[in-house]
Amino acid sequence: MRTLLTQPFTLHDVTKLRRTVAEQAEQCGLSGPRLDDFVLAVHESVVNAVEHAGGHGYFKLYTVDGVIRSETTDRGAGIPDDYVDGAHRPSDMSYTGRGIYLIRRLCDGVDFRTGPLGTTVRITMRLPHSAGHGTRGRMRRIRVAADGHPPGHFSA
Protein backbone atom coordinates (compact mmCIF):
# COMPACT_ATOMS: atom_id res chain seq x y z
CA MET A 1 0.00 0.00 0.00
CA ARG A 2 1.24 3.47 -0.90
CA THR A 3 -0.43 6.33 0.97
CA LEU A 4 -0.88 9.43 -1.18
CA LEU A 5 -2.83 11.70 1.17
CA THR A 6 -4.34 11.71 4.65
CA GLN A 7 -6.02 14.71 6.21
CA PRO A 8 -8.98 15.95 8.19
CA PHE A 9 -11.33 18.23 6.24
CA THR A 10 -14.07 20.82 6.64
CA LEU A 11 -16.11 22.81 4.13
CA HIS A 12 -13.15 25.15 3.65
CA ASP A 13 -10.97 22.25 2.42
CA VAL A 14 -13.32 20.79 -0.20
CA THR A 15 -12.02 22.65 -3.28
CA LYS A 16 -8.34 22.15 -2.46
CA LEU A 17 -8.95 18.50 -1.58
CA ARG A 18 -10.70 17.90 -4.92
CA ARG A 19 -7.77 19.50 -6.79
CA THR A 20 -5.22 17.41 -4.85
CA VAL A 21 -7.15 14.18 -5.47
CA ALA A 22 -7.24 14.96 -9.20
CA GLU A 23 -3.47 15.61 -9.27
CA GLN A 24 -2.64 12.45 -7.31
CA ALA A 25 -4.98 10.22 -9.34
CA GLU A 26 -3.56 11.58 -12.60
CA GLN A 27 0.00 10.89 -11.40
CA CYS A 28 -1.10 7.31 -10.71
CA GLY A 29 -2.24 6.87 -14.30
CA LEU A 30 -5.93 7.79 -14.34
CA SER A 31 -6.88 10.06 -17.23
CA GLY A 32 -9.83 11.29 -19.25
CA PRO A 33 -13.32 10.23 -18.20
CA ARG A 34 -12.05 7.71 -15.61
CA LEU A 35 -10.12 10.46 -13.85
CA ASP A 36 -13.14 12.77 -13.97
CA ASP A 37 -15.45 10.02 -12.66
CA PHE A 38 -13.15 9.17 -9.75
CA VAL A 39 -12.67 12.81 -8.75
CA LEU A 40 -16.42 13.50 -8.89
CA ALA A 41 -17.24 10.40 -6.81
CA VAL A 42 -14.66 11.37 -4.17
CA HIS A 43 -15.98 14.93 -4.16
CA GLU A 44 -19.53 13.67 -3.56
CA SER A 45 -18.39 11.55 -0.60
CA VAL A 46 -16.60 14.52 0.98
CA VAL A 47 -19.51 16.92 0.37
CA ASN A 48 -21.94 14.41 1.88
CA ALA A 49 -19.84 14.26 5.05
CA VAL A 50 -19.76 18.05 5.25
CA GLU A 51 -23.48 18.47 4.60
CA HIS A 52 -24.89 15.55 6.57
CA ALA A 53 -22.36 14.59 9.24
CA GLY A 54 -21.42 17.66 11.20
CA GLY A 55 -19.35 19.61 8.70
CA HIS A 56 -16.09 17.67 8.93
CA GLY A 57 -14.45 14.32 8.37
CA TYR A 58 -11.22 12.52 7.63
CA PHE A 59 -9.90 11.63 4.17
CA LYS A 60 -7.35 9.07 3.00
CA LEU A 61 -6.13 8.35 -0.55
CA TYR A 62 -3.88 5.41 -1.38
CA THR A 63 -2.94 2.83 -4.00
CA VAL A 64 -2.90 -0.92 -3.43
CA ASP A 65 -2.91 -3.95 -5.74
CA GLY A 66 -3.39 -1.99 -8.96
CA VAL A 67 -6.18 0.29 -7.72
CA ILE A 68 -6.50 3.79 -6.33
CA ARG A 69 -8.79 4.02 -3.33
CA SER A 70 -10.23 6.82 -1.23
CA GLU A 71 -11.76 6.57 2.22
CA THR A 72 -13.99 9.33 3.53
CA THR A 73 -14.85 8.92 7.21
CA ASP A 74 -17.20 10.96 9.36
CA ARG A 75 -18.77 10.76 12.82
CA GLY A 76 -22.35 11.47 11.75
CA ALA A 77 -25.48 9.53 12.66
CA GLY A 78 -25.18 7.17 9.67
CA ILE A 79 -26.89 6.93 6.30
CA PRO A 80 -30.46 5.56 6.11
CA ASP A 81 -30.67 2.20 4.30
CA ASP A 82 -32.80 3.62 1.47
CA TYR A 83 -29.99 6.01 0.53
CA VAL A 84 -27.12 3.52 0.89
CA ASP A 85 -28.83 1.17 -1.54
CA GLY A 86 -28.52 3.82 -4.26
CA ALA A 87 -30.36 1.61 -6.75
CA HIS A 88 -33.06 4.10 -7.63
CA ARG A 89 -32.23 7.11 -9.71
CA PRO A 90 -33.34 10.33 -8.03
CA SER A 91 -36.05 12.33 -9.74
CA ASP A 92 -34.93 14.79 -12.39
CA MET A 93 -36.89 17.39 -10.45
CA SER A 94 -35.02 16.75 -7.20
CA TYR A 95 -32.26 19.15 -6.15
CA THR A 96 -30.66 16.69 -3.73
CA GLY A 97 -30.12 12.97 -3.27
CA ARG A 98 -27.80 12.28 -6.20
CA GLY A 99 -24.49 11.88 -4.35
CA ILE A 100 -24.63 8.19 -3.43
CA TYR A 101 -26.35 7.34 -6.72
CA LEU A 102 -23.45 8.96 -8.62
CA ILE A 103 -20.75 7.42 -6.44
CA ARG A 104 -22.13 3.94 -7.10
CA ARG A 105 -22.20 4.46 -10.88
CA LEU A 106 -18.98 6.34 -11.49
CA CYS A 107 -16.40 4.00 -9.97
CA ASP A 108 -15.32 0.37 -10.20
CA GLY A 109 -16.18 -0.32 -6.59
CA VAL A 110 -17.72 1.35 -3.57
CA ASP A 111 -18.30 0.20 -0.03
CA PHE A 112 -20.40 1.98 2.59
CA ARG A 113 -19.91 1.16 6.26
CA THR A 114 -22.46 3.15 8.16
CA GLY A 115 -24.07 3.21 11.56
CA PRO A 116 -25.00 5.48 14.45
CA LEU A 117 -21.32 6.27 15.18
CA GLY A 118 -20.40 7.36 11.67
CA THR A 119 -19.79 6.35 8.08
CA THR A 120 -16.82 5.32 5.97
CA VAL A 121 -17.17 5.46 2.20
CA ARG A 122 -14.48 3.51 0.34
CA ILE A 123 -14.25 4.30 -3.39
CA THR A 124 -12.09 2.20 -5.72
CA MET A 125 -10.94 2.68 -9.30
CA ARG A 126 -8.68 0.27 -11.21
CA LEU A 127 -5.47 1.82 -12.49
CA PRO A 128 -4.36 1.17 -16.05
CA HIS A 129 -1.78 -1.62 -16.30
CA SER A 130 0.61 0.60 -18.21
CA ALA A 131 0.78 3.10 -15.36
CA GLY A 132 3.25 0.93 -13.44
CA HIS A 133 2.05 2.25 -10.08
CA GLY A 134 1.32 -0.73 -7.90
CA THR A 135 0.60 -3.02 -10.82
CA ARG A 136 2.81 -5.94 -11.66
CA GLY A 137 4.67 -6.21 -14.91
CA ARG A 138 5.25 -9.46 -16.74
CA MET A 139 6.62 -12.26 -14.62
CA ARG A 140 10.03 -13.57 -15.62
CA ARG A 141 10.38 -17.31 -16.07
CA ILE A 142 12.84 -18.76 -13.58
CA ARG A 143 14.50 -22.13 -14.11
CA VAL A 144 14.55 -24.33 -11.02
CA ALA A 145 16.53 -27.55 -10.66
CA ALA A 146 15.34 -30.23 -8.25
CA ASP A 147 17.66 -32.81 -6.67
CA GLY A 148 17.97 -35.86 -8.91
CA HIS A 149 16.58 -34.10 -12.00
CA PRO A 150 18.46 -32.36 -14.78
CA PRO A 151 18.68 -28.57 -14.50
CA GLY A 152 15.75 -26.83 -16.13
CA HIS A 153 13.42 -29.82 -15.72
CA PHE A 154 10.97 -27.79 -13.63
CA SER A 155 10.03 -24.18 -14.19
CA ALA A 156 8.03 -21.74 -12.20
N, C-alpha and C positions, 0 to 999 in steps of 0.2 A: 504494500500500500504506500502510495506517495501522497502526502497531504499537501494541497495547494493553497488552502485558505481556511482559517478558523477565526471567527469573531462574533461577538455579540452585536446585535443591531437594534435600531429604533427607526422610526419614520424618517429621521434625518439621514440615515445611512442607505436608504433603498436605492437611490439613483447611482451612487458610487459603487454599491455592492453589485448592482446589475452590470455596470461597466466592467468591473473587475472579473466577474464570472465570465463575461463574453471574452475578455482578453485571455484568461486562463484556459477556457475551453478551446479557443482557437489555437493556442500554443500546443494543445494536446492533439490537434488534428481535426477537430470538428470544423466544418465550413458550410457555407450556403444555408439552405433551409434547415438542415439538421442542427446547425449552430443556433439559428434563430429560434427553432422550436425548443431547444434545451434552455436557452436564456429566458424565453417567455415563461416556460413552465416553472423554472426556479423563481422568477420574479413573482409569479402568482402565489407560490408557496410562502414567500416572504411577506407579501402584501396581506395575505390572509392572516398571518400571525400578528401583524401590526393592527389590522382592523378588528379582528375577532378574539385576540388572546392577550389583551392588556398593553398593546403598543410596543412590544419588544420580544426578542427571541435570541436564539443562538444559531449560527450558520457554520457549516463545515463543507468543504469541497475537496474531493480527493479522487485519485485514480487507483484502480485495482483490477487485475485480471482482464485487461483490455476494455474496461469501461470507465467512464467518468461518472461520478456520483455526487449528488448534493444531499445534505441532511439539514432540514430546517426544523428546529425544536422550539417549542413554546411551553408555557406553564398555564395555558388557558383551561377552560372547563371541558374541553374535548369537542369533537365534531359529531353532530347527530348522524346516526346511521344512514338516513336518507340522503345526506350530502356525500358521505364517504363512498357510497355505492357509485355515484357519478355516472350511472348508466343512462339516465334520461337527460336529453338535451334540454337546457333551459329555454324558456319561451323567447322568441325573438323580441317580444315586447318588454321583457324583464331587463332591468338595469343592473342587477346583481345575480350572483349564483353561478357564474361561469367558470370560476377559478379551478375548482376540482375537476369539472368536466374537461377543461382544456388540458390540465396537467395529465390526466389519464390518457388523452389522445395524442399528445405531442411527443411523448418519450417512449423509449423501448420498455421501460419498467417503472412502476411506482408502487410504493408500499406506505400505507397509512397505519400508524400505531397511535391510537387515540383513546383517551379516557378522562376521568375527572381531574387528573393531575397534570394533564398536558397532552401535546401531540408532537409526534415526529413524522415528518414527510420525507421519505427517501426517494429521490428521483434518479433514474439510471439511463444513460445513453451509451450505446456501443461506440467505441472509437474505431476509425478505419484501420485496417491491418497495416497499411503502408505508413501510418503515423509513427510506428516504432516506440510509442510511449506506453509501456506496460504490456505490449502484445509480444508474443514470441515469434521469432523468425523461423525459418526452416530448421528442422533438426538435422544435425550432421549424423551420418551413419558411423558408428564406432565398431570396429572389429574386436571381438572378444574371443580369447582362446580358453578352452576348458581343459583341465588335466586329462591326459589320455586321448585328446582329440587334436587333429592338426590345427595350426593357427588359422583363424578365419572361418572355422567350421560353423560357429554361431555368430549371429550379429544382432545387435540391439538397435 
